[in-house]
Amino acid sequence: MIYRETGQFKTSYASDQQLFPILQDRVVVIGFLVFAFAVVPFVASEYLFRAILTPFLILSLAALGLNILVGYCGQLSLGTGGFMAVGAYAAYNLALRLPDLNLIVVFILAGLCATVVGAIFGVPSLRIKGFYLAVTTLAAQFFLDWLFARVGWFTNYSSSGSVAAPPLEIFGYPIQGPVHKYLFVLAIVCVLALLAKNLTRGAIGRSWMATRDMDVAAEVIGIRPLHAKLTAFAVSSFYVGLAGALWAFVYLEAWEPLAFDVNRSFELLFMVIIGGLGSILGSFLGAAFIVILPIALNQLPTKLGIPLSTASISEIELMVFGALIVFFLIAEPRGLARLWAIGKEKLRLWPFPH
Amino acid sequence: MNLSELEAREARALEERAPEPRRASGSPILALENVSLAFGGVKALSDVSFDVREHEIRAIIGPNGAGKSSLLNVINGVYRPQQGRIAFRGEVRSHMEPHRAARLGIARTFQSLALFKGMTVLENILAGRNLMMKRNLLLQALRIGPALTEEIAHRKRVEEIIDFLEIPHVRKTVVGRLPYGLQKRVDLGRALAMEPKVLLLDEPMAGMNIEEKQDMSRFILDVNDEFGTTIVLIEHDMGVVMDLSDRVVVLDYGRKIADGTPDEVRSSQAVIDAYLGVKH
């Protein structure tokens, strides 16, 4: 009863094709955005910004990028960490070597560097599918790890291999402190999520999904697999690279190549699978699950007053976290986004049985 | 109006339709010349030649494994024949490519459904118009101006196809959840969305009950009549083939054994032998 589209008549295709055709959806989304932009900055603690919200947003962006490739275009990739590293080091070198460049431009160029690298490593996807493609993208991961660890130019010949980001500043306005950083990341993530949504519901998104679902039929209706797969790799890598630059500059501030190793790739892939393949919302839900749940589990015993040593808490955290992943994947293999959709479907009728 | 009047009217309407205007069999729009296709040692097609005239319904029949689907795959470029040539609208080629065939106006449906299962009916049919959508990635991402106008204009055409196929109630349903008969219609809709010159139908009525077959036959005739689309059809239901098609080509073990009007083919000894077997 609460969530019904009854009475909301669409009289033009434009209004039927808008982002959220159902009024209730629009209200919830706008309310959520207002809450995130106008309320959260005043109520959340510094710890919440630093340890949870900012990393959650940045990893959501990376998961969103990966979801475009894996969820929408059906190309399995394990090189995400490597592409994040490309974005991070590209941003570092741009900021270092062209100090006058605007930070926004630096981030966009860093994303474009990742786009180029991603498209190059996407070429094998034209001949290789599924798990085999995953292995070739793993090669990209190891190559990029090696490149940034061994080639001194990328780290400006830093002896320890670790580098530090310059202070953040846009149009002479410094981005310091957790609240500013949070708002900066939030704004970027919102804009990019909107662009991703538009892409996936447009012609290019249909060519990605067609390639994913039935590549022979896609070819027969005139969709070139080369074009579809490489644009998916390119767009995905742009998002991942930009997320890498943000991760390095905003969250880590100083980092070494290990920050973008293969574990990061796996973590992002898990986010996409748990959140929901082929869903923008799923990328956010998956990132929330992986980022926030372990922290919540870690703090739960202390909050409840259960006397446990720190060591056993962290052991239990891992066990419960693993069990929850298994549980959610059994309950709904298509991810949290699917659970959300089922919930919405139920709300149309609730509290009546049918 | 009483019942007898109504019956009389219906009879009149039927009569008007009955002497179906034999489709003007124009010049050949598509011709295959001496096409041979082999997979390793297996010969799928050997030395097959036939043509399709503009605006006709051309059926390809034959026992299982006769090479019918391979023939369609040669026409729209999924397979590359070792020998022979394909002429389409005056241009002669040694082989087609799927992308070029789509661009030139050859669409097809599939024997085993090849829909995009995770996409809605609307998205599936819209995908058929992807070739005509030219806006670049950035405009699509921003979804402003020309990209939005384009999207809406194509939506309008797709809605016409959805109305024509009588599936407006499921337009936003994910295709994987639809019953088989409707999925077949969506497959046809996706091909129609390309506004093809030639439509290749690979067993459009396989696995259907009698009513679904009647619906599908009606759609095929309407497409042929109203849009003037040339149709090449593979079908096992002989009743359907004999009723719908203008000319029939018969394949057996990759060879053409008969070619002509339904009546000619029906009385051909070679065809009877192929279907019923010969006494040794």
Interface residues (C-beta under 8 A of the other chain):
Chain A: Y13 A14 Q17 L195 A196 N198 L199 G202 A203 I204 R206 S207 M209 A210 R212 D213 M214 V216 A217 A218 E219 V220 I221 G222 I223 R224 T231 V235 G278
Chain B: N76 V78 P98 H99 A101 A102 R103 A107 R108 F110 A114 L115 F116 K117 G118 M119 E123 L126 A127 G128 N130 L131 M133 R135 L137 Q140 A141 L142 R143 A147 L148 E150 E151 I152 R155 K156 E159 R190 A191 M194
